[in-house]
């Protein structure tokens, strides 16, 4: 099988072939990248998420949920589905642990992924905002679908 060259889209199931354990991802994600990006970290993480989502083929919201699961980001569930607004909850034991840690966490990368996938699926501009519910230990993503 030819190696990925960065130009073609990958099937979400390709993530089955990749696996890692440990804190390496979290160290890069929550310490390395924000430090590298500096004051622009929120914007750059959001657009990094959008760019990553463009590298994969998504044909349904189930693909998006599978992507989050395989990336180790948590369980992403659609909880409200209206014409112009969709709301998702992200839950996992890892999120509980992250929210309880001293490391500053954010979910802009994940919001960018969701926005881009919804934009691909809906065929119109989409933006996504995230809210952290510390008491419930869950992340809420609200996607606004443009006309």
Secondary structure, 3 states (H helix, E strand, C coil): CCCCCCCCCEEHHHHHHCCCCCCHHHHHHHHHHHHHHHHHHHHHHHHHHHHHHHCEECCCHHHHHHHHHHCCCCEEEEEEECCCEEEEEEECHHHHHHHHCCCCCCCHHHHHHHHHHHHHHHCCCEEEEEEEECCCCEEEEEEEECC
